[in-house]
Amino acid sequence: MSLTNGAEAYAAAVWERHCPDEELPPLWVQRQLHDREIRVRKDEFELVTFGEAEPYELRSPGWLALTAGQLEQLVGGPVAEDRGSGYVPREPLPEPETRFEVMAVRQLARPRPFRARGCMPAGTSWWRRWWRQAVPTRQVHDCCWYHRGDWHTVNRMAIAILAEGTEAGVAADDMADFADERAMKAGADEWQQEALYSLFSLGVAIMPCEGGGYVNGQHRSQAMLDAGVRHTVVVRDVWPEGS
């Protein structure tokens, strides 16, 4: 589980393990560092606030970007921007080959309620998937960013860009910038550019898990299922045989 998706669980575990007698949870500041050169739009320090807190249970997280000066003032001293001197790296693992591919949206795992219960009340049932595939809609909703735009247009662009990138031999690490450039040339609006970038950014691309579930992309998948989108772009790590 990523640092962002698991913010509540990680902060609650630190609270219970390291300061169980404190009435309030610890101040939670995070920054995601990647071992591989993964391009993400956000790599700054973030203060994570929690709207609901009970002993060792946190909910409703929010993120606020912090500058180095703000962070230093907040904690009362300078903060290392790397993992620090106490970090012990793990033994290197075989590197997988990262591949983008087109996948039928109906084959994605069933999304489960996650934070935004207003627009993800109980996942998407099989009959609702069938109906939306038969009768797609372009209606948008203002409940969240994910439901606010046209995923039909974005995925049509994404599939065309993936085909173009594959033919041109663009590496997976470079597909986000490649897609961004093509989107701007095509006159995509701001929401479409951001949504398209999210499909090709290795840090947040939709990654189905073996056996069902998601590493990233659950809410985007929900929005696509609700709209009746038929195909999207996902990313997979293909591991060397025997690893």
Secondary structure, DSSP 8 states (H G I E B T S, - for coil): --TTTTHHHHHHHHHHHH-TT-SS---EEE----SS----S--SEEEEEEEEEETTEEEEEEEEEE-HHHHHHHHTS---SSS-TT----------EEEEEEEEGGGS------S-TTT-SS---HHHHHHHHHS------SSSSTTSS-HHHHHHHHHHHHHHHHHHT--GGGHHHHHHHHHHHTT--HHHHHHHHHHH-TTTS--B-TTS-BSS-HHHHHHHHHHT--EEEEEEEE--TT-
